[in-house]
Amino acid sequence: EMIFKQIFDTETSTYTYIIASAKGREAVIIDPVLENVEDYINILKELDLKLVKVIDTHIHADHVTGASKLKQVTNCTTIMGEHTPADTVEIKVKDDEIINIDNLKIRSMYTPGHTSDSYSFLLDNYLFTGDTLLINGTGRTDFQNGSSKDAYNSLFNNLLKLPEETLVYPGHDYNGKFSSTIGNEKKFNPRLQVKSVDEYVEIMSKLNLTKPKMIETNVSRNIKLGAN
């Protein structure tokens, strides 16, 4: 019924997802990485799929999106959440809107915090969390209008309310893990063991992370969907 491929970018530890309906052979790609576009095209060809939509969960800081290049090659439609600063996105979805790919229904969920334009996407029990929820972690909140308070709300009042068996497919993983579940993250994710929003804000304020290299160039290119 559903075709599902998870592709890892070793340079930035980014996960890209190719999802398609086996029936109509229509595909969507979530969070494509520019340097890997040829690989995606080859996978689509091998599986005899037609790329109809490409979704970015947010404006990425650590890599350049392959959205524009994929559009040039396949004429697919570009999609982001309505809070995106990227003007050239063709379809801007609202919170709780449904994206149809053949018989697959993907629900958009506005989950700000990592960035002000972060969205997650739910397909049946597959949840694509971008950088909002990571396996044993959560996305940093210290740039791109990030907010630990918003992140707490997106996590505790939105994503973690989904059924515990919901599968979590993040935008990145740095420890060789592919997926998790909402139940596992609730139990074991150290960032989610907090008792209050203030405690979460406190933890996030003390992370002291280095900025991604090339953040300025990446962000400005991603606002143009990766076009030069």
ZALUMDO-198031 format. One record per residue (C-alpha): residue in one letter; z negated, x negated, y negated. Coordinates in Angstrom, 2 decimals. Layout:
REM residues N
A:Z:X:Y
...
REM end
This chain:
REM residues 228
E:0.00:0.00:0.00
M:-1.03:-2.71:-2.47
I:0.21:-6.28:-2.69
F:-2.35:-8.66:-4.14
K:-2.09:-12.36:-5.01
Q:-4.68:-14.53:-6.72
I:-3.32:-17.75:-8.23
F:-5.48:-20.63:-9.47
D:-4.59:-22.91:-12.36
T:-6.24:-26.26:-11.59
E:-5.96:-27.56:-15.15
T:-8.08:-24.79:-16.73
S:-9.68:-23.16:-13.64
T:-8.01:-19.89:-14.64
Y:-7.29:-17.09:-12.18
T:-4.07:-15.12:-12.54
Y:-3.49:-11.96:-10.51
I:-0.23:-10.48:-9.27
I:-0.66:-6.90:-8.15
A:2.06:-4.58:-6.92
S:2.70:-1.29:-5.26
A:4.24:-1.91:-1.84
K:6.08:1.39:-2.14
G:7.96:1.06:-5.42
R:7.87:-2.78:-5.57
E:6.68:-2.70:-9.20
A:4.29:-5.47:-10.22
V:1.80:-6.31:-12.93
I:0.45:-9.77:-13.75
I:-3.03:-10.20:-15.25
D:-3.79:-13.33:-17.34
P:-0.68:-15.45:-16.72
V:-0.79:-19.17:-17.61
L:2.29:-20.49:-19.44
E:2.74:-23.61:-17.28
N:2.77:-21.52:-14.09
V:5.36:-18.91:-15.07
E:8.00:-20.37:-12.75
D:5.59:-20.10:-9.82
Y:4.96:-16.44:-10.62
I:8.69:-15.75:-10.83
N:9.19:-17.38:-7.43
I:6.40:-15.30:-5.88
L:7.93:-12.12:-7.33
K:11.33:-13.09:-5.88
E:9.91:-13.94:-2.45
L:8.12:-10.61:-2.28
D:11.06:-8.69:-3.76
L:8.99:-7.36:-6.66
K:9.98:-6.29:-10.14
L:7.54:-7.31:-12.87
V:7.05:-4.31:-15.16
K:3.84:-5.13:-17.04
V:1.80:-8.14:-18.03
I:-1.82:-7.81:-19.18
D:-4.02:-10.32:-20.99
T:-7.74:-9.52:-20.79
H:-8.34:-11.18:-24.20
I:-7.06:-13.93:-26.49
H:-7.78:-17.04:-24.42
A:-9.14:-20.25:-25.91
D:-8.59:-22.62:-23.00
H:-4.96:-21.99:-22.03
V:-1.76:-20.52:-23.42
T:-0.68:-17.18:-22.01
G:2.62:-16.84:-20.17
A:3.12:-13.28:-21.49
S:6.02:-14.02:-23.88
K:7.85:-16.23:-21.43
L:7.49:-13.65:-18.66
K:8.83:-11.02:-21.04
Q:11.87:-13.18:-21.83
V:12.65:-13.66:-18.16
T:11.82:-10.23:-16.72
N:11.81:-7.88:-19.72
C:8.34:-6.67:-18.70
T:6.07:-4.84:-21.15
T:3.13:-6.72:-22.70
I:-0.29:-5.03:-22.71
M:-3.66:-5.81:-24.28
G:-6.65:-3.80:-25.42
E:-6.35:-2.14:-28.82
H:-8.81:-4.59:-30.42
T:-6.41:-7.50:-29.97
P:-5.33:-9.50:-33.03
A:-1.91:-10.02:-31.38
D:0.54:-7.88:-33.33
T:3.47:-8.29:-30.97
V:1.73:-6.67:-28.00
E:3.85:-3.66:-27.09
I:1.18:-1.44:-25.55
K:-2.37:-1.55:-26.87
V:-4.64:0.38:-24.54
K:-7.84:2.11:-25.56
D:-11.12:2.09:-23.68
D:-10.80:4.22:-20.52
E:-7.01:4.52:-20.72
I:-4.95:4.51:-17.51
I:-2.08:2.07:-16.96
N:0.28:3.32:-14.24
I:2.25:0.97:-11.98
D:4.05:3.20:-9.48
N:1.18:4.86:-7.60
L:-1.44:2.33:-8.77
K:-3.75:3.36:-11.58
I:-5.45:0.66:-13.62
R:-8.26:1.76:-15.94
S:-8.93:-0.27:-19.06
M:-12.55:-0.85:-20.06
Y:-13.50:-2.25:-23.46
T:-16.04:-5.01:-22.73
P:-16.50:-7.09:-25.91
G:-18.93:-9.99:-26.19
H:-17.10:-13.07:-24.94
T:-14.55:-12.21:-27.65
S:-14.28:-9.11:-29.81
D:-11.07:-8.13:-28.00
S:-12.19:-8.58:-24.37
Y:-11.19:-5.88:-21.90
S:-11.81:-5.53:-18.17
F:-9.48:-3.66:-15.83
L:-10.41:-1.54:-12.82
L:-7.97:-0.75:-10.03
D:-9.61:1.32:-7.26
N:-12.56:-0.94:-6.40
Y:-11.00:-4.14:-7.75
L:-12.52:-5.10:-11.09
F:-10.76:-7.76:-13.16
T:-13.43:-8.99:-15.53
G:-11.60:-11.64:-17.56
D:-14.36:-13.82:-19.03
T:-16.88:-11.00:-19.49
L:-18.46:-11.36:-16.05
L:-18.00:-14.52:-14.00
I:-19.28:-15.29:-10.51
N:-22.88:-16.42:-11.08
G:-22.21:-16.58:-14.80
T:-20.98:-14.78:-17.90
G:-18.52:-15.73:-20.62
R:-19.81:-17.76:-23.56
T:-20.21:-15.84:-26.81
D:-20.15:-18.53:-29.47
F:-16.64:-18.18:-30.97
Q:-13.78:-15.69:-31.55
N:-16.18:-13.06:-32.95
G:-18.20:-13.34:-29.77
S:-21.53:-11.55:-29.66
S:-24.28:-11.93:-27.06
K:-25.54:-8.48:-28.00
D:-22.13:-6.93:-27.34
A:-21.84:-8.92:-24.10
Y:-25.21:-7.61:-22.92
N:-24.06:-4.07:-23.64
S:-20.70:-4.58:-21.89
L:-22.46:-5.97:-18.84
F:-25.56:-3.82:-18.48
N:-24.27:-0.52:-19.85
N:-20.76:-0.69:-18.50
L:-19.68:-3.10:-15.74
L:-22.98:-3.25:-13.84
K:-23.03:0.55:-13.66
L:-20.01:0.50:-11.37
P:-20.67:0.98:-7.63
E:-22.29:-2.11:-6.09
E:-19.42:-2.60:-3.62
T:-16.92:-2.98:-6.49
L:-15.09:-6.30:-6.07
V:-15.33:-8.70:-8.99
Y:-12.26:-10.84:-9.72
P:-13.01:-13.07:-12.73
G:-10.70:-14.83:-15.20
H:-12.10:-18.22:-14.19
D:-14.17:-19.95:-11.59
Y:-15.34:-23.55:-11.74
N:-17.01:-23.70:-8.30
G:-14.29:-22.74:-5.86
K:-15.31:-19.09:-5.51
F:-12.64:-16.39:-5.41
S:-14.48:-13.11:-5.82
S:-17.84:-11.39:-5.73
T:-19.23:-7.87:-5.92
I:-21.16:-6.01:-8.59
G:-24.10:-5.81:-6.16
N:-24.14:-9.58:-5.60
E:-23.92:-10.34:-9.29
K:-26.79:-7.96:-10.08
K:-28.95:-9.70:-7.48
F:-27.96:-13.36:-7.80
N:-26.27:-14.03:-11.13
P:-28.93:-16.00:-13.07
R:-27.73:-14.66:-16.44
L:-28.23:-11.09:-15.31
Q:-31.90:-11.43:-14.37
V:-32.98:-10.77:-17.96
K:-35.35:-7.97:-18.94
S:-33.90:-7.23:-22.38
V:-31.05:-7.78:-24.79
D:-33.21:-10.22:-26.77
E:-33.78:-12.33:-23.69
Y:-30.04:-12.40:-23.02
V:-29.27:-13.39:-26.64
E:-31.87:-16.15:-26.34
I:-30.33:-17.61:-23.15
M:-26.82:-17.52:-24.61
S:-27.91:-19.18:-27.85
K:-29.20:-22.21:-25.97
L:-26.15:-23.03:-23.85
N:-24.84:-25.79:-26.12
L:-21.35:-25.79:-24.62
T:-18.56:-28.02:-25.86
K:-15.58:-26.29:-27.41
P:-12.48:-26.02:-25.21
K:-9.99:-28.76:-26.08
M:-7.02:-27.37:-28.01
I:-8.87:-24.14:-28.85
E:-7.25:-23.84:-32.29
T:-3.69:-24.32:-31.02
N:-4.29:-22.13:-27.96
V:-5.75:-19.25:-29.95
S:-3.02:-19.32:-32.58
R:-0.32:-19.45:-29.90
N:-1.98:-16.67:-27.91
I:-2.07:-14.42:-30.96
K:1.72:-14.72:-30.69
L:1.48:-14.11:-26.91
G:2.27:-17.75:-26.17
A:5.51:-17.85:-28.15
N:6.04:-21.11:-30.05
REM end
